[in-house]
Amino acid sequence: MPRIPQYLFPWILLLLLPIGPTAQPVSERGARRFLWIAFLVPFVLFSLSRAKGEYYLVTGMPPLALLAADRLARAAAPGKLLEAMAGAWLVVVAALLAHGPSLIGSYAMPANATILTLSAGALAAVSLVTARSDRRTIATLACAAIAIPCVMMYSNFLEANETAKSARSLAFELRGSSEPVYVFREYETLSAFPFYLDSLVGVADPHSGDLHNGLRLRPQPQRFPDIPTMTRRAASEPLWLVVPHGERESFARNGLAAMFVAVRSVGSNALYASLPLAERRDESSGGDGAANTPLQRLTRR
């Protein structure tokens, strides 16, 4: 629920603020009813489902956007609504300028964050001034244009924090590896990992509700091994294991950690090599040639 205002900010205010009474033809009432149903059905369905991602609610944003546009068109005082949205943007801009680093915590702030934030503030100010002057078209366009620096800010933020958040950095470390790669338990946070690695990735000791029914109907111990199976495999086969930082305690408690050697941390994940793979470290680190294999690159750092 809290994600919906973020997805549609600040246009969500059009649905919250009152409008004046206007005549509503039957056809328009039917269209609005359809749009509300188009939003509420997926919203209720995914709210009740235990296996869901926050991005599932994106399906409900188009009908909400149309309802917001309809509310703006029917508003008795549209200038006041536009003023409210521009004012909301100015509050956000002021908060980012004053407390930006503390709001994002340990993440890195993009180099051009201040310029982009000031650009958004300037557009919000234009929207506010033109809304108060009853130039609604300019006010609406200026408010909509704030999305441009916002998208640039988001893109630059992802780029600045790619090592910590993106599966691409981890896949880069393992590029060219011929050994199988597994993720310990929590594969959802690394769902893009197989894409960047360009190969299948197994899940050791899967605890995901998304996989429960599929594995119950068709077990695949080769790709989704339990702890005993993974322990035996790690003792005899060279393989990689990626452990998200949130699963480190579970990994240490179940005895599987004794079968692996920590290689290094990559962002919010730890990379481990099985004992047979780790035995190659002396050979790979003792050569004089270029570090061409994943194990050579990783062990020489």
Secondary structure in CASP SS format (residue, H / E / C, confidence):
PFRMAT SS
TARGET T0000
AUTHOR 0000-0000-0000
METHOD secondary structure of the structure
MODEL  1
M C 1.00
P C 1.00
R H 1.00
I H 1.00
P H 1.00
Q H 1.00
Y H 1.00
L C 1.00
F C 1.00
P C 1.00
W C 1.00
I C 1.00
L H 1.00
L H 1.00
L H 1.00
L H 1.00
L C 1.00
P C 1.00
I C 1.00
G C 1.00
P C 1.00
T C 1.00
A C 1.00
Q C 1.00
P C 1.00
V H 1.00
S H 1.00
E H 1.00
R H 1.00
G H 1.00
A H 1.00
R H 1.00
R H 1.00
F H 1.00
L H 1.00
W H 1.00
I H 1.00
A H 1.00
F H 1.00
L H 1.00
V H 1.00
P H 1.00
F H 1.00
V H 1.00
L H 1.00
F H 1.00
S H 1.00
L H 1.00
S C 1.00
R C 1.00
A C 1.00
K C 1.00
G C 1.00
E H 1.00
Y H 1.00
Y H 1.00
L H 1.00
V H 1.00
T H 1.00
G H 1.00
M H 1.00
P H 1.00
P H 1.00
L H 1.00
A H 1.00
L H 1.00
L H 1.00
A H 1.00
A H 1.00
D H 1.00
R H 1.00
L H 1.00
A H 1.00
R H 1.00
A C 1.00
A C 1.00
A C 1.00
P H 1.00
G H 1.00
K H 1.00
L H 1.00
L H 1.00
E H 1.00
A H 1.00
M H 1.00
A H 1.00
G H 1.00
A H 1.00
W H 1.00
L H 1.00
V H 1.00
V H 1.00
V H 1.00
A H 1.00
A H 1.00
L H 1.00
L H 1.00
A H 1.00
H H 1.00
G H 1.00
P H 1.00
S H 1.00
L H 1.00
I H 1.00
G C 1.00
S C 1.00
Y C 1.00
A C 1.00
M C 1.00
P C 1.00
A C 1.00
N C 1.00
A H 1.00
T H 1.00
I H 1.00
L H 1.00
T H 1.00
L H 1.00
S H 1.00
A H 1.00
G H 1.00
A H 1.00
L H 1.00
A H 1.00
A H 1.00
V H 1.00
S H 1.00
L H 1.00
V H 1.00
T H 1.00
A H 1.00
R H 1.00
S C 1.00
D C 1.00
R C 1.00
R H 1.00
T H 1.00
I H 1.00
A H 1.00
T H 1.00
L H 1.00
A H 1.00
C H 1.00
A H 1.00
A H 1.00
I C 1.00
A H 1.00
I H 1.00
P H 1.00
C H 1.00
V H 1.00
M H 1.00
M H 1.00
Y H 1.00
S H 1.00
N H 1.00
F H 1.00
L H 1.00
E H 1.00
A H 1.00
N C 1.00
E H 1.00
T H 1.00
A H 1.00
K H 1.00
S C 1.00
A H 1.00
R H 1.00
S H 1.00
L H 1.00
A H 1.00
F H 1.00
E H 1.00
L C 1.00
R C 1.00
G C 1.00
S C 1.00
S C 1.00
E C 1.00
P C 1.00
V E 1.00
Y E 1.00
V E 1.00
F E 1.00
R C 1.00
E C 1.00
Y C 1.00
E H 1.00
T H 1.00
L H 1.00
S C 1.00
A C 1.00
F H 1.00
P H 1.00
F H 1.00
Y H 1.00
L H 1.00
D C 1.00
S C 1.00
L C 1.00
V C 1.00
G E 1.00
V E 1.00
A E 1.00
D C 1.00
P C 1.00
H C 1.00
S C 1.00
G H 1.00
D H 1.00
L H 1.00
H H 1.00
N H 1.00
G H 1.00
L H 1.00
R H 1.00
L H 1.00
R C 1.00
P C 1.00
Q C 1.00
P C 1.00
Q C 1.00
R C 1.00
F C 1.00
P C 1.00
D C 1.00
I H 1.00
P H 1.00
T H 1.00
M H 1.00
T H 1.00
R H 1.00
R H 1.00
A H 1.00
A H 1.00
S H 1.00
E C 1.00
P C 1.00
L C 1.00
W E 1.00
L E 1.00
V E 1.00
V E 1.00
P E 1.00
H H 1.00
G H 1.00
E H 1.00
R H 1.00
E H 1.00
S H 1.00
F H 1.00
A H 1.00
R H 1.00
N C 1.00
G C 1.00
L H 1.00
A H 1.00
A H 1.00
M H 1.00
F E 1.00
V E 1.00
A E 1.00
V E 1.00
R E 1.00
S E 1.00
V E 1.00
G C 1.00
S C 1.00
N E 1.00
A E 1.00
L E 1.00
Y E 1.00
A E 1.00
S E 1.00
L H 1.00
P H 1.00
L H 1.00
A H 1.00
E C 1.00
R C 1.00
R H 1.00
D H 1.00
E H 1.00
S H 1.00
S H 1.00
G H 1.00
G C 1.00
D C 1.00
G C 1.00
A C 1.00
A C 1.00
N C 1.00
T C 1.00
P H 1.00
L H 1.00
Q H 1.00
R H 1.00
L H 1.00
T H 1.00
R C 1.00
R C 1.00
END
